[in-house]
Amino acid sequence: MNGSLSRNIAQKLMPALERSQGVEGSYVRAGQVQRLRVIPTSPDWEAEDDRGTVIEEFTELVFIAGASDFGFLGLGTPQQSDRLTVILADGVARTYALLAKKGVRPWSLDATGSNYFLRMKWVKA
């Protein structure tokens, strides 16, 4: 790979990762809906005791979104409580909200500044 690392990640590796693992979602802020391709990562799980059996469900999921793709939305940087609706491998449409853990911003950039890591929690209806 010739050129800078960040350029190669943005131009070669991210598109390949988006094609193989990415999902199309609807990103919503203040009623404005935009299409955004994201890559789901491993979720955080929460176990709950329900009358002797343990029920596990994921409560937080980090999505990776290309910074340039996010820039095309015209929304600036991600903001607390933005919503993302996606259909993951189980075929069920779920809505997630961009929510931070206490004392931490709900999103971060990778070292090259080419990808956002969006920390989102499942909004249960």
Contacts in CASP RR format, 6 or more apart in sequence:
PFRMAT RR
TARGET T0000
AUTHOR 0000-0000-0000
METHOD contacts of the structure
MODEL  1
MNGSLSRNIAQKLMPALERSQGVEGSYVRAGQVQRLRVIPTSPDWEAEDD
RGTVIEEFTELVFIAGASDFGFLGLGTPQQSDRLTVILADGVARTYALLA
KKGVRPWSLDATGSNYFLRMKWVKA
1 8 0 8 1.000
1 12 0 8 1.000
5 112 0 8 1.000
6 112 0 8 1.000
6 113 0 8 1.000
6 114 0 8 1.000
9 112 0 8 1.000
9 114 0 8 1.000
9 115 0 8 1.000
10 66 0 8 1.000
10 68 0 8 1.000
10 112 0 8 1.000
10 114 0 8 1.000
14 66 0 8 1.000
14 114 0 8 1.000
14 115 0 8 1.000
17 39 0 8 1.000
17 64 0 8 1.000
18 37 0 8 1.000
18 39 0 8 1.000
21 39 0 8 1.000
21 40 0 8 1.000
22 37 0 8 1.000
22 38 0 8 1.000
22 39 0 8 1.000
22 40 0 8 1.000
23 37 0 8 1.000
23 38 0 8 1.000
23 39 0 8 1.000
23 40 0 8 1.000
23 86 0 8 1.000
23 87 0 8 1.000
23 88 0 8 1.000
24 35 0 8 1.000
24 36 0 8 1.000
24 37 0 8 1.000
24 86 0 8 1.000
25 35 0 8 1.000
25 36 0 8 1.000
25 37 0 8 1.000
25 38 0 8 1.000
25 84 0 8 1.000
25 85 0 8 1.000
25 86 0 8 1.000
25 87 0 8 1.000
26 33 0 8 1.000
26 34 0 8 1.000
26 35 0 8 1.000
26 36 0 8 1.000
26 84 0 8 1.000
26 85 0 8 1.000
26 86 0 8 1.000
27 33 0 8 1.000
27 34 0 8 1.000
27 35 0 8 1.000
27 36 0 8 1.000
27 73 0 8 1.000
27 75 0 8 1.000
27 82 0 8 1.000
27 83 0 8 1.000
27 84 0 8 1.000
28 34 0 8 1.000
28 82 0 8 1.000
28 83 0 8 1.000
28 84 0 8 1.000
28 85 0 8 1.000
29 75 0 8 1.000
29 79 0 8 1.000
29 82 0 8 1.000
29 83 0 8 1.000
32 75 0 8 1.000
34 73 0 8 1.000
34 74 0 8 1.000
34 75 0 8 1.000
36 65 0 8 1.000
36 69 0 8 1.000
36 70 0 8 1.000
36 73 0 8 1.000
36 84 0 8 1.000
37 65 0 8 1.000
37 69 0 8 1.000
38 63 0 8 1.000
38 64 0 8 1.000
38 65 0 8 1.000
38 84 0 8 1.000
38 86 0 8 1.000
38 118 0 8 1.000
39 63 0 8 1.000
39 64 0 8 1.000
39 65 0 8 1.000
40 61 0 8 1.000
40 62 0 8 1.000
40 63 0 8 1.000
40 86 0 8 1.000
40 88 0 8 1.000
41 61 0 8 1.000
41 62 0 8 1.000
41 63 0 8 1.000
41 64 0 8 1.000
42 62 0 8 1.000
43 58 0 8 1.000
43 59 0 8 1.000
43 60 0 8 1.000
43 61 0 8 1.000
44 58 0 8 1.000
44 59 0 8 1.000
44 60 0 8 1.000
44 61 0 8 1.000
45 56 0 8 1.000
45 57 0 8 1.000
45 58 0 8 1.000
45 59 0 8 1.000
46 56 0 8 1.000
46 57 0 8 1.000
46 58 0 8 1.000
46 59 0 8 1.000
47 54 0 8 1.000
47 55 0 8 1.000
47 56 0 8 1.000
48 54 0 8 1.000
48 55 0 8 1.000
48 56 0 8 1.000
48 57 0 8 1.000
49 55 0 8 1.000
57 122 0 8 1.000
58 122 0 8 1.000
59 121 0 8 1.000
59 122 0 8 1.000
60 119 0 8 1.000
60 120 0 8 1.000
60 121 0 8 1.000
60 122 0 8 1.000
61 96 0 8 1.000
61 120 0 8 1.000
61 121 0 8 1.000
61 122 0 8 1.000
62 117 0 8 1.000
62 118 0 8 1.000
62 119 0 8 1.000
62 120 0 8 1.000
63 84 0 8 1.000
63 86 0 8 1.000
63 96 0 8 1.000
63 117 0 8 1.000
63 118 0 8 1.000
63 120 0 8 1.000
64 115 0 8 1.000
64 116 0 8 1.000
64 117 0 8 1.000
64 118 0 8 1.000
65 115 0 8 1.000
65 116 0 8 1.000
65 118 0 8 1.000
66 114 0 8 1.000
66 115 0 8 1.000
66 116 0 8 1.000
67 109 0 8 1.000
67 113 0 8 1.000
67 114 0 8 1.000
67 115 0 8 1.000
67 116 0 8 1.000
68 114 0 8 1.000
70 76 0 8 1.000
70 78 0 8 1.000
70 116 0 8 1.000
75 82 0 8 1.000
77 107 0 8 1.000
78 98 0 8 1.000
78 106 0 8 1.000
78 107 0 8 1.000
78 116 0 8 1.000
78 118 0 8 1.000
79 98 0 8 1.000
80 98 0 8 1.000
80 99 0 8 1.000
80 100 0 8 1.000
80 106 0 8 1.000
81 97 0 8 1.000
81 98 0 8 1.000
81 99 0 8 1.000
82 97 0 8 1.000
82 98 0 8 1.000
83 95 0 8 1.000
83 96 0 8 1.000
83 97 0 8 1.000
83 98 0 8 1.000
83 123 0 8 1.000
84 95 0 8 1.000
84 96 0 8 1.000
84 98 0 8 1.000
84 118 0 8 1.000
84 120 0 8 1.000
85 93 0 8 1.000
85 94 0 8 1.000
85 95 0 8 1.000
85 96 0 8 1.000
86 93 0 8 1.000
86 94 0 8 1.000
86 96 0 8 1.000
87 93 0 8 1.000
87 94 0 8 1.000
88 94 0 8 1.000
94 122 0 8 1.000
94 123 0 8 1.000
95 122 0 8 1.000
95 123 0 8 1.000
95 125 0 8 1.000
96 120 0 8 1.000
96 121 0 8 1.000
96 122 0 8 1.000
96 123 0 8 1.000
97 120 0 8 1.000
97 121 0 8 1.000
97 123 0 8 1.000
98 106 0 8 1.000
98 107 0 8 1.000
98 118 0 8 1.000
98 119 0 8 1.000
98 120 0 8 1.000
99 106 0 8 1.000
99 119 0 8 1.000
99 120 0 8 1.000
99 121 0 8 1.000
100 106 0 8 1.000
100 119 0 8 1.000
101 119 0 8 1.000
104 119 0 8 1.000
106 118 0 8 1.000
106 119 0 8 1.000
106 120 0 8 1.000
107 116 0 8 1.000
107 117 0 8 1.000
107 118 0 8 1.000
107 119 0 8 1.000
108 116 0 8 1.000
108 117 0 8 1.000
108 119 0 8 1.000
109 115 0 8 1.000
109 116 0 8 1.000
109 117 0 8 1.000
110 117 0 8 1.000
END
